[in-house]
Structures are given as C-alpha cells and as structure tokens.
Amino acid sequence: MNIKLRLALMNFLEFAVWGAYLTSMGNYLGRAGMGAEIAWFYAIQGIVSIFMPTIVGIISDKYVQPQRMLGICHLLAGLGMVGLFYLGMTNAMPDKTMFIAIYTFSVAFYMPTLALSNTTAFTILKSKGLDTVKDFPPIRVLGTVGFIVTMWFVNCATLDNGAFSFGFASSEFKFQYTHMQFLVSGVLSFVLFAYCMTLPSCPIVKSEEKKSITDMFGLSAFKLFKDKKMALFFIFSCLLGMSLQVTNSYATPFITSFKGDPLLADTFAANNATLLVSISQVSEALCILMIPFFLRRYGIKIVMLLAMFAWVLRFGFFGMGNPAMPGVLLFILSCIVYGVAFDFFNVSGGLFVDEKCEPKVRASAQGLFMLMTNGLGATIGTLLAGEIINHYCSWSEDGYLLGNWQACWYIFAAYALVVGVLFALVFRYKKEDNAYNK
C-alpha cells in the first residue's frame, strides 16, 4: 500500500478513537449522575497532557520507535475505555471515584498519541523523501474523517433491550447518551494497536556527543523558550488552548438542553446534537487542505490570528442560535468556522514546531506543544468554563443542562477576542522569516 495511504489510515483510526466519546461524553455524564463534573473530565485530559506527552516523547526520542510507542499507548488507552463501558453496563450510576480513575488512566495514554502520530507521520514521510508541509495535511484529513465517522455512528446507533437499530429518531438509548460510546472507542484502540505494529520503522536518532542531564531527561525542548519568538508562540498557544475543549465539553449538552423546551424538544438538531456538531469536523477536514497555501502565503502569525478570531465567531454564533429555523443556521455557521479555529491553530502549530526543532528533540518539542495547548491551556480553560456554566446553568431532573447559555457563550467569545488582539500586537513576524516558502 502507498505509504501516504497507510499513514492516512493511521490518522483515521487515531481520531476515530477520540471521536467516539469526546463530544458526546457530556450527555452521558449528565445522565450518570456526574453532570457537575463534566469540566473535570475534560480538564483531566489537559492535566495528563501537562506531563504524559513529554514523558512519552522522551521515551520515543531515546528508547522506543514512535510507531511502536503509539501502538502501546493505544493498547493501554483501549483497556481503560473498555473498563468504562463495563462500569456503565453494570451500574446506571457508576461509582464516581472508580469511573474517574479508569478514565484518567485511559486518557493518560491516549493524549500522548496525538503528538506521537505527528512524529510518526513526519518521520516516515521524511524517510521517503516527501515534503511534510505539502504531504501531511491531506494525510491528516483522514484523521478528521475518522472522527466524523464515529461521531455519526454513536449519534445514530441505538441498543435498546438487546435490539440494535440505526437512525435519527429520538431515543434515550442512542450511543451518544450511553456507555456504549466507550466500547466503540476501546475496540478501535485495539485495532490501531495492531495496525501500528505493521508500520515502517522510524529509526531513533542517536547522538554520540556527550549529553547534559537536561538532554538525558529529554528536557532540551524547553530551551526553545530562550528564543523570544518561540516563547511567545508557546505562551499564546497556551492562551488559545484554553478555548480548545470548551465546545467539546459543552456543545452537545447545550444543544440537547433544548429538549427541555416543549417548543423545541422535537427539533432534529436537539435530538441529534452529536451529528450537528460533526459539521465542525467536516469543516476541519476541508480547512486542513488550505493550510499549506496559507502558511506559504502569510506565515504562522496570520494563520494563528485567523484561528483566534474564528474562535470568537465559534462561541458567538452558539450564543445567538437555537435548534429551530432560522436559529439552527447560526449553529451550522458556528460549526463551519470551527474548521479554521481548530486546524489553523493545532495542525499549523505542529508543523511550525517541526520546522523549528532539531531532529533529536522533535518528539519532545511536539510533546511540549501539547503540554502548552491540551495541557495547561485546556485544563485552565475547561475548569474556568465549567465554573461559568455551572454558575449560569444547572441540570434538570430530566437530564438537561438548562440556564442562561447565551451569557456563557458571549463570555467565551470576549475572551477569544482579547487573546487575538494581544497576539496581533505582541507577536512579531517578518515575511522573510517564513520557513514555508520552499
């Protein structure tokens, strides 16, 4: 099989694993008595991202080839997901402590795979003489497709008293509301584990020069903070990362909450929130293909600014919309701009880090980028968002998160606007510094 197709399949599975539960988990937690802890579940992803990607990146840089480490992490993460499925299957209201512990174990090994999959793809592409800026985005698109496919599957799949069905009709037994979403994720993780063991070898870059203690522990990537431009890039990556998990955490509970309004309870959007939110990933898949053009034409600063102001629109459109016509069109617009908001930041950022780093620290540097975005940024942002939403909204007896959602979305939009303006003023970038005009 063509190597680019093989890497595309790897990316498909990588994000299919995450798409099975990332955007729909909030609805399940609300029904399982853990609605007040939604922010903490998503913050846990950020907390483990503070140290796990860096640690795993160090091991990958020095001892274990990245494609094999990728597979091992998915095996362990998949075991955790199957454990969550088992807890949900045996108890409608699982023990919170046990559930959170197993969930933490699973995501602790999943989060490093986001950086590892990039490292694996970049290494293999370069070993074949291919251009990462040109050839990686189309490969990464398949990751988004995988995410979308599993979102659609858990939105439509229903298991009611042993009878499986598939469709858009309203049902409280859809996978998007139940523990079945974790089983889907676990099975896909096992498949990816097996597939990673078949990928081409990614030789570890050995250095014969004497290494300092900092190098021995893989902390060399932190030296990038000595470069003012890179330091600012990582700081603003953290600030923008605060927006990353807000809609993943609360978009589906927000849209589903309209089922608590008798006038909107039967709308298609309110009953198929995961499917509606998947438009975000469709947009993401299309926007990835635009990245090479924008990076070469405008450079990293403009690309990052576009992402920041897209977050303003992402939150603002949610605040103005509703599931009925014409309000649902604003939901759709919010999902469309998400492609720019996420891709122009996450994918371009990964490419920027890869271009600026020496081969021996690239995996560690990708781990550092993950630490600043999905680690510190996402953790702080998700917890603050949770406090804001829990202040303005509360769970009803029917399992809907009701309240003044509009105020919440406008607060998030204002924050993204402030970060964007500050970045425009502080981050200096000259056209001749553009490393992508090759």
Secondary structure, 3 states (H helix, E strand, C coil): CCHHHHHHHHHHHHHHHHHCCCCCHHHHHHHCCCHHHHHHHHHHHHHHHHHHHHHHHHHHHHCCCHHHHHHHHHHHHHHHHHHHHHHHHHCCCCCHHHHHHHHHHHHHHHHHHHHHHHHHHHHHHHHCCCCHHHHHHHHHHHHHHHHHHHHHHHHHEEEECCEEEECCCCCCCEHHHCCHHHHHHHHHHHHHHHHHCCCCCCCCCCCCCCCCHHHHCCCHHHHHHHCHHHHHHHHHHHHHHCCCCHHHHHHHHHHHHHHHCCCCCCCHHHHCHHHHHHHHHHHHHHHHCCHHHHHHHHHHHHHHHHHHHHHHHHHHHHHHCCCCCCHHHHHHHHHHHHHHHHHHHHHHHHHHHHHHCCHHHHHHHHHHHHHHHHHHHHHHHHHHHHHHHHHHEEECCCCCEEECHHHHHHHHHHHHHHHHHHHHHHCCCCHHHCCCCC
